Amino acid sequence: MSAAPQILVAALGNLPMPLTRHSLGQYVLDALASRLGIRMSSDRKGIVGRGIVTLGDTPVSLILYKSKSFMNVSGPSIAEIYRTSVKSPNAMIVLQDSMSHKVEQLSVKLGGSANGHNGVKSIISALGGEQGFYRFRLGIGERGATDAATFVMGKLTPHERAFWTDEGLDRVLDEMEVIVRKAAH
């Protein structure tokens, strides 16, 4: 029997600003940890949880990580845990907010540019230009007449929070299952 594939899930956000659209990645990571029974604990540069879980019918060694650095400079700490764990870009999933996607929409992409997202830019830079990791783009909708900074720092609605801890989290887990199946073969 081969070893369980190892997957790193890194969440973008700003720890001092929970429940904002900008920290949706970290909100979803917390919901993921709760659903899978993974205990999160603080270390020097971030908050990390580790566990062997089963996604679908595949056992996986899962590492969950939130940087203590602000999102736009979180790349170095994410790169550090990446280098000491999975070491393969397609074994890393980054949970990020996305104004390019409708509210409550999940879009999964492997590789490509940062598409203007400063947190993803920071990760790519810290990885020396490596772009081959998965992005789980969590839709927060378009800002309308509000400026981008004000919009992304706005609080998630109770409906959005409920969605991402239930149906949205189910979608995230379904997509993770697809990635784990690929990694196991």
N, C-alpha and C positions, 0 to 999 in steps of 0.2 A: 504494500500500500504506500502510495506516495504521500509526502508531507502536505498538509493543508496549505493552499495558496495563502499568501500574506497580502493584505490590502490595507493601505493607509487612506483614511478619509480625513482630509484637512478642511476645516471650515473657516471661511473668511468672515470678518466682522470686527467690531470694536467692543471688547469686554466691558468697558465702562458705560456702554450705550446699548444694553440689552433691549430686546423687544422692538428695535427699530428696523425699518426695511433694510438698512445697510448691514445689520447684523443678522439677517435672516439665515445665512449659512450656519452661524453658531447656534441659532435657535433650533434649526433642524438637526444639527449634530447632537444637541442635548436631548431632543426627542428620540433620536436613534439610540443613544446610550441608554435611556430609560426603557425603551421598548425591548432592547436586546439584553438588558440586565448587566451592562458594563459600567463599572464604577469609575468615575473620573476623579483624578487627583492632580494637584498643582505641582509642577516642577519649576525649575529656574526660569525657563523661557515660555512655558505654556501650560495648558491643562490637557492631560493625556489619559486615555483609558485603553486597556488592552483586554482582549478576550478571544476565546475560541467559540465561535457561534456557527450555526448551520443556516445557510441561505439556500432556500429550495431544499435540495438534498445534498448540498456540498458543504462540508466543514471548511471554515475559513478562519485564519488567524487575523483578527481585525484590530487595527490601531486607529483610535479616534483622537484628533488633535485640534486644539484651538490655541493660537498664538496669543501671548500677552501683549505683543506689539500691536500698535494700531494697524489697521488693514493695509494701508498704502506702503508700509514698511515691514510687513509680516513675512516676506519672502525668505530672508535668511534663517529664521527659526523653523519655518516649514521645510526648507531645504536641508537643514541639519537633521531633523527627524527622518526625512526621506532617505538621506544618505546612511543613516544608522539602522534603517529597517528594510524597506522594500527594494531600493536601489534600481528599480525598473519603472520608467515613467508610466507605462500602461497598468501599473499596480497602484497608482495614486489617483484618488478622486478628490477634486476640490469642489466644495459646496459654496456657491457664490450667488449674490443677488444679481438680478438682471432687469434693467429698465427696458430692454429690447424685447421682453416677453410679457405676455398678458399676466395679470394677477392670477396666482395659483396655477401657472403653467410650468411644467418641468421640461427642460430641453437638455438632452445629453449630447455632448460633443467630445470627440477624441482629437486632441491636438489643435493646431491653428494659433492664430494671433490672440492677443489679450482682448481685442475688440474694444479698446478704450477703457477696460476695467483696471484701475490702478493696483488693486490687490493681486490680480493675475499677472500684471506687468512685473510686480515685485518678485513673484515666484519665478517667473521665466528668467528674470535677470539673475536671481540668486542661484538658479540651476544652470547658469552659463549659457542661456539661450535655449535650453531644452523646452520643447512645447508639447511633447507627446503624452501628456497626462489627460485624464478625463476631467471635463468641466460639467458639473451638474448645475445648470443655470436655472435658478429659482425665480420665476417671474414675479416682479413687484409692480408691473404696469408702467405706463408713461406718466410723466410728471404733470402734464397739462400746462397750466399757466404758471405753476410754481417753479422756482429755480431748482436745479438738480440737488444742490446741497440740502436745502430745506426739505425737499421731497424725501430723499433717502434717509434723513435723520428723523423723519416722522415715525410715529408709533404704528406697529402692526395693529390692524383692527382685531377685535375678538374673533370675528369670523375667519380671518387669515390665520391667526394662531391655532384655532380649532382645526382648520384645514390641514396645516402642516404637521400637526401631531396625529392626524388620523389618515384621511384619504391621500394627502400629499406625501406623507411618510410611507404609506403603502407603495406609492409609485416609485419613490426613491429606492425602497428595498427591492422592488421588482427589477429596476435597472441595475442595482448592485448585483443581484442574482445572475443577470446576463453576463456581467463582467467577470464574476467569480467562475462561472461555468467555462468561459473562454480561458481563464488563467489556469484552471484545473486540467485542461487538455493540451 
